[in-house]
């Protein structure tokens, strides 16, 4: 089973900072125990949303 969690409009730098400071404990746990990556859309979809590209 695969579950994808997308955080639309979230600043990844701030999320990483907050997780390293001990905030967002569940999100940090998901990241540590699962697979993590940043989603980048192909250029032709850059003005839409990235979620349809994976």
Helices and strands as residue ranges (DSSP letters): H 12-20, H 25-33, G 43-45, G 51-53
